[in-house]
Amino acid sequence: MAAAAGEVTGPLRLASLPSVTGTLIAHRLRTFTDRHPQVQVRLFEGADDDVRGWLRGGAAEVGVVTLPAPGLHTIPLSAHEMVTVVPASHRLAGQPFILTTAGCRPLITDAARQAGVQLDVAYEAGGQSAILDLAEQ
């Protein structure tokens, strides 16, 4: 009945990378739920491989992954510039690197490999706030 009336109802399982839930998903999700209040959204967060597995296995209907994503139908949400963050008082050259354990890790390691750069990885962390706190210290 709801579908015949043009209403969207039911559950929606959304899988996302923790690093983009707040920056890319939260405001879109709010707009979506305002428009479709009868949809019950369940959010799963995990690493890129987790999200891809949930999508392929049917545990989630939609998800956010890094590109490329062979075998998945993709719609770009945003194009973000990858940057390195260091304390303002430090020089970049020769400084230890904090490598993410999150979904964009392969992008970083591939870019470094292609540039012929050996990363001096001192720390690894998954959360953006933990990475920024480590960089500040």
C-alpha atoms as one frame of an Amber mdcrd trajectory, in Angstrom:
protein
   0.000   0.000   0.000   2.751   2.424   0.938   4.657   1.728  -2.297   1.505
   2.300  -4.333   1.132   5.662  -2.608   4.735   6.546  -3.465   5.963   6.145
   0.109   9.320   4.569   0.933   9.126   2.324   3.996  10.976  -0.501   5.691
  14.522  -1.194   6.835  17.673   0.094   5.156  21.034  -1.340   6.140  23.820
   1.135   5.383  27.500   0.210   5.667  30.097   2.961   5.943  33.721   3.683
   6.644  34.009   5.362  10.067  36.119   8.130   8.547  33.286   9.222   6.240
  30.193   8.618   8.346  30.386  12.088   9.881  31.772  13.955   6.899  29.784
  12.469   4.007  26.929  10.402   5.367  25.405  12.074   8.440  23.867  15.114
   6.706  22.678  13.030   3.746  21.161  10.493   6.101  19.327  13.237   7.979
  17.903  14.586   4.713  16.886  11.067   3.672  15.161  10.246   6.968  13.399
  13.627   6.991  12.035  12.791   3.531  11.303   9.138   4.332  10.435   8.885
   8.039   9.023   5.370   7.616  12.478   3.968   6.771  14.390   2.445   9.679
  18.109   2.920   9.006  20.655   0.611  10.579  24.242   1.812  10.229  27.185
  -0.590  10.124  30.710   0.816  10.306  33.844  -1.035   9.363  36.961  -1.151
   7.255  36.692  -1.051   3.470  36.936  -4.855   3.199  34.176  -5.237   5.812
  31.845  -2.889   3.924  32.495  -4.684   0.628  31.814  -8.031   2.296  28.558
  -6.803   3.840  27.410  -5.530   0.444  28.350  -8.689  -1.428  26.879 -10.936
   1.271  23.604  -9.034   1.515  24.075  -7.808   5.092  23.796  -4.223   3.774
  21.845  -2.792   0.860  24.052   0.268   0.340  27.498   1.251   1.459  30.381
   3.674   1.206  33.705   2.323  -0.078  36.869   3.711  -1.580  37.311   3.509
  -5.335  37.949   1.519  -7.411  35.186  -0.920  -6.471  35.047  -3.689  -9.094
  31.822  -5.653  -9.049  29.869  -2.934  -7.258  27.655  -0.279  -8.829  29.124
   3.027  -7.644  27.978   6.625  -7.482  30.685   9.098  -6.391  29.657  11.018
  -3.268  32.646  13.310  -3.144  36.229  13.756  -4.252  38.543  14.360  -1.327
  42.116  15.473  -1.562  44.451  13.211   0.402  46.683  15.228   2.705  49.297
  14.606   5.333  48.728  16.257   8.702  51.664  17.188  10.934  52.101  19.634
  13.803  52.777  23.166  12.538  56.184  23.253  14.252  57.515  20.130  12.485
  59.098  19.733   9.085  57.528  17.052   6.931  60.784  15.564   5.641  62.066
  12.740   7.825  59.129  12.713  10.201  57.592   9.395  11.222  54.296   8.585
   9.538  50.974   7.718  11.182  49.292   5.227   8.872  45.578   4.672   9.016
  44.185   1.187   9.486  40.897   2.375   7.957  39.506   2.005   4.454  41.782
   4.451   2.653  44.966   2.650   3.753  45.412   0.915   0.363  45.129   4.288
  -1.389  47.910   5.717   0.773  50.241   2.743   0.478  49.654   2.495  -3.289
  50.339   6.230  -3.756  53.560   5.952  -1.749  54.649   2.879  -3.716  53.927
   4.585  -7.057  55.881   7.657  -5.946  58.794   5.493  -4.835  58.417   6.686
  -1.243  59.160   4.416   1.703  56.873   5.455   4.566  58.549   5.585   7.983
  55.489   4.249   9.839  55.778   4.992  13.545  52.119   4.477  14.489  48.991
   2.945  13.044  45.490   3.998  14.107  41.971   3.694  12.738  40.085   6.692
  14.041  40.530  10.190  12.643  40.632  11.751  16.111  43.295   9.277  17.270
  45.412  10.025  14.192  45.117  13.781  14.720  45.944  13.427  18.435  49.029
  11.357  17.609  50.126  13.929  15.004  49.709  16.757  17.501  51.895  14.967
  20.051
